[in-house]
Amino acid sequence: MQRIRTHWFILAVLAAVLASGCGFHLRGQVKLPYGTVYVSGARDSGLVIALQRVIRNSDAAKLATSADQADGVVDILSEQNSKVILSLSGIGKVRDSAAVV
């Protein structure tokens, strides 16, 4: 009886090891097909500022100073921020909400 339990334990550990080694891993940085990228949009836009900062700090591409000098252009036409109500309390007060960008 003890031998059967040992075999089942070894089989369970082996199954767990095989299932955990499925090869999942995060993608990491994406290599852009452009050497230089220009980001255009509203100067005070949080999305434009964040995208410029990410490209500036990235090794994948350089941030161009004008669209004429860039291999690729990202044009942010509009940006909308809103709040979605997820749940209400019993008296109708907002209990949970999520910001949607």
N, C-alpha and C positions, 0 to 999 in steps of 0.2 A: 504493500500500500504506500509506503514511504517513497519507494522508487517511482511509482506512477506520479505522485505529487511533484517529485523533483523533475521528471520529464515535462510535466505541464508547466512548471515554473520556468524551465529553460526555454520551452517553446513560446511562452508569453513574452519573456525578455527578448528573444530573437525577433518576434513579431513587432514589438515596440521599437527596437533598433532599426529594423527595415522600414517601418512606417515613418520614423522620424528622419530618415535619410533620403527623402523623396527628391532632394535637389532644389528646394525652394530657396531663393535668395533675392535680395533687393536689387533692383536694376542699377542703382548708382547714377552717375552722371551720364547724360546722353550726349553723344558726339553730334554736333550740329553740322549740316552740310555746307555751311557758310563760314568763311574766314572772319568776316566782319559783319556786324549786325547793327542796324540803326533802329531805335525804338522811338516812334512818334506818337504823340497824344498830348493831352492837357498837362501842362507843367506841374500842376499841383495834385495830379492824380496819384494816389497811393500805389496803384497797380503799375503805372509807368515807372515810378521811382523804384519800386521793388524789383521789377524786371531788369531795369538798367543796372541796379546793384548786383543782381545775380550774374548777369552777363559780364560785368566788369570784374567780378571776383572769380570767374570761371576760367579754366584753361581751354575750354572747348571753342570759344570764339572771343573776338575783341569787339568792344563797343565803338562804333563809328561816330564821328561828330556831325556828319550830315548824310542824307540819303544818297547823294551822288557818290560818296566814297564807299558805300556799303555794298556787300555782295547780296545781302538780304535785308528787307525792311519789314518790321512789325508795326502795323498801324492800329492803335487802340482808338476805335471810333467813339465808344461810350462805355461808361462804367456805372453800374447801379448797385446801390447797397440797400438792403431791406431786412426787416426782421419778421420771422415767421413764428407764430404762437404754436407751441407744441402741446401744452396742456393748460387747463384752467382749474382753479380750486372750486369747491362746492358753492362759493358765493360769487363766482365769476371773475375772480382776480387771476391775472396771468401767473402761472406757477413756473413754467419752463418756456424758454424761447430760444431760437437759434438765429444767428446772424448769417445772411445769405449775401455773398459778394458776387 
